[in-house]
Amino acid sequence: MMKAILYHKYGTPDALELTEIDKPIPKDDEVLIKVHAVSINDWDSGLLNGDFINRMLNGLRKPKRKILGSDIAGRIETIGKNVTQFKPGDEVYGDLSGRWGGFAEYVCAQEKALALKPPTMSFEEAAAIPQAAMLAVQGLIDKGKIKQGQKLLINGAGGGVGTFGIQIAKLYGVEVTGVDSTAKLDMLRSMGFDYVIDYTKEDFTKNGKCYDLILDVKTNRSMFDYARALCPNGVYVTVGGSIGRLIQSLLLAPLIRMIQKKNLRVVALKTNKDLAYMNNLFEAGKIKCVIDGPYRLDEVPEAFRLFNKAGHKGKIVITI
Ligand SMILES: NC(=O)c1ccc[n+]([C@@H]2O[C@H](COP(=O)([O-])OP(=O)(O)OC[C@H]3O[C@@H](n4cnc5c(N)ncnc54)[C@H](OP(=O)(O)O)[C@@H]3O)[C@@H](O)[C@H]2O)c1
């Protein structure tokens, strides 16, 4: 048996219950992991609330997969007979999006969803990395084509993507502005943001300044506002936020490129693609994980309440 946090109906964190259930059994191409740490992502929150898109993914009336949690770190306990890359005892981490199951003492995963954890990285640090860091890397490097000397703005800078984003951006020698709420500005300054903007007091799309690259985790403004805040040939990259605005960005991108010579791009997350890159940065001492917590498994509902009101700084991590 194992302890896990289950939900049987869509709703608030009150729907999350600590329960004892059977330990999962790995298939031939899977490993069984003893979970040591797991972090909360925006996607977990969407799956819990049960918005339209997440109901399409996890059941229209009630959730099919009842244990949330994608970003896990732990030790492999047993392996299926077709597993070749890992052995029992290996310390691994990764994003299990699509099957989830991380808010539990044990979870099964396919090899392709996992990377070896460097020995110097704690389980908590490893659990903080997968989704947020992949979005930051893919947003800044793959889609944003970040270059030395640019002016970058990160909108929604104090959460998971922003706190990895600033550290990756600084490796490229760029000037970085972070936008978030009043309570997070000191943390942003201490992480190396050159400038901070309090979105409750100032609208960065209307202050007359321009940026070569904007990385947005909120996407809460019109695409014309974002285009106004871009310098000539600038690039706006959204990783998430309002679905309506994301669709707007895809529809308007060709028009804004043709008329204003500015670029709007959307990141479609490639899970776990850049874990090796993050391992290298971590081992070279170039990346630190900003962790809120760690919390205990029985505190998961409380941790979701904190996440839902964005009271967290960096990544909320649960130790199991
Ligand atoms: N593209 C994909 O394939 C994909 C896959 C998975 C997830 N995602 C998306 O990726 C994003 C994950 O971001 P994250 O992990 O960094 O989220 P996060 O940890 O929730 O951070 C978001 C930050 O934005 C701040 N914020 C809230 N309202 C704001 C506003 N109006 N202006 C500026 N900042 C604001 C929040 O703090 P305050 O509330 O205190 O201001 C918080 O610090 C989500 O949008 C998620 O949906 C995308």
PDBQT file of the ligand as one rigid body, heavy atoms in Angstrom, charges set to zero:
ROOT
HETATM    1  N1  LIG A 401       3.151  26.187 -23.513  1.00  0.00    +0.000 N 
HETATM    2  C1  LIG A 401       2.936  25.011 -22.947  1.00  0.00    +0.000 C 
HETATM    3  O1  LIG A 401       2.966  23.966 -23.608  1.00  0.00    +0.000 OA
HETATM    4  C2  LIG A 401       2.710  24.960 -21.466  1.00  0.00    +0.000 A 
HETATM    5  C3  LIG A 401       2.787  23.764 -20.751  1.00  0.00    +0.000 A 
HETATM    6  C4  LIG A 401       2.620  23.802 -19.369  1.00  0.00    +0.000 A 
HETATM    7  C5  LIG A 401       2.364  25.025 -18.728  1.00  0.00    +0.000 A 
HETATM    8  N2  LIG A 401       2.274  26.165 -19.463  1.00  0.00    +0.000 N 
HETATM    9  C6  LIG A 401       2.039  27.501 -18.877  1.00  0.00    +0.000 C 
HETATM   10  O2  LIG A 401       3.268  27.998 -18.407  1.00  0.00    +0.000 OA
HETATM   11  C7  LIG A 401       3.031  28.950 -17.366  1.00  0.00    +0.000 C 
HETATM   12  C8  LIG A 401       3.825  28.538 -16.142  1.00  0.00    +0.000 C 
HETATM   13  O3  LIG A 401       4.340  29.650 -15.522  1.00  0.00    +0.000 OA
HETATM   14  P1  LIG A 401       4.952  29.598 -14.055  1.00  0.00    +0.000 P 
HETATM   15  O4  LIG A 401       5.206  28.183 -13.690  1.00  0.00    +0.000 OA
HETATM   16  O5  LIG A 401       6.062  30.557 -13.996  1.00  0.00    +0.000 OA
HETATM   17  O6  LIG A 401       3.697  30.133 -13.231  1.00  0.00    +0.000 OA
HETATM   18  P2  LIG A 401       3.661  30.692 -11.753  1.00  0.00    +0.000 P 
HETATM   19  O7  LIG A 401       4.675  30.006 -10.896  1.00  0.00    +0.000 OA
HETATM   20  O8  LIG A 401       2.224  30.652 -11.358  1.00  0.00    +0.000 OA
HETATM   21  O9  LIG A 401       4.134  32.219 -11.899  1.00  0.00    +0.000 OA
HETATM   22  C9  LIG A 401       3.345  33.227 -12.477  1.00  0.00    +0.000 C 
HETATM   23  C10 LIG A 401       3.736  34.556 -11.878  1.00  0.00    +0.000 C 
HETATM   24  O10 LIG A 401       2.997  35.581 -12.539  1.00  0.00    +0.000 OA
HETATM   25  C11 LIG A 401       2.569  36.544 -11.566  1.00  0.00    +0.000 C 
HETATM   26  N3  LIG A 401       1.429  37.285 -12.072  1.00  0.00    +0.000 N 
HETATM   27  C12 LIG A 401       0.102  37.102 -11.834  1.00  0.00    +0.000 A 
HETATM   28  N4  LIG A 401      -0.637  37.997 -12.501  1.00  0.00    +0.000 NA
HETATM   29  C13 LIG A 401       0.223  38.767 -13.201  1.00  0.00    +0.000 A 
HETATM   30  C14 LIG A 401       0.072  39.871 -14.074  1.00  0.00    +0.000 A 
HETATM   31  N5  LIG A 401      -1.125  40.352 -14.382  1.00  0.00    +0.000 N 
HETATM   32  N6  LIG A 401       1.167  40.431 -14.613  1.00  0.00    +0.000 NA
HETATM   33  C15 LIG A 401       2.400  39.951 -14.324  1.00  0.00    +0.000 A 
HETATM   34  N7  LIG A 401       2.617  38.913 -13.461  1.00  0.00    +0.000 NA
HETATM   35  C16 LIG A 401       1.546  38.317 -12.924  1.00  0.00    +0.000 A 
HETATM   36  C17 LIG A 401       2.295  35.681 -10.342  1.00  0.00    +0.000 C 
HETATM   37  O11 LIG A 401       2.398  36.384  -9.098  1.00  0.00    +0.000 OA
HETATM   38  P3  LIG A 401       1.340  37.431  -8.490  1.00  0.00    +0.000 P 
HETATM   39  O12 LIG A 401      -0.028  36.815  -8.656  1.00  0.00    +0.000 OA
HETATM   40  O13 LIG A 401       1.768  37.608  -7.068  1.00  0.00    +0.000 OA
HETATM   41  O14 LIG A 401       1.510  38.617  -9.303  1.00  0.00    +0.000 OA
HETATM   42  C18 LIG A 401       3.432  34.670 -10.399  1.00  0.00    +0.000 C 
HETATM   43  O15 LIG A 401       4.583  35.132  -9.715  1.00  0.00    +0.000 OA
HETATM   44  C19 LIG A 401       1.546  28.936 -17.100  1.00  0.00    +0.000 C 
HETATM   45  O16 LIG A 401       0.945  30.003 -17.789  1.00  0.00    +0.000 OA
HETATM   46  C20 LIG A 401       1.109  27.588 -17.712  1.00  0.00    +0.000 C 
HETATM   47  O17 LIG A 401      -0.226  27.595 -18.103  1.00  0.00    +0.000 OA
HETATM   48  C21 LIG A 401       2.465  26.145 -20.800  1.00  0.00    +0.000 A 
ENDROOT
TORSDOF 0
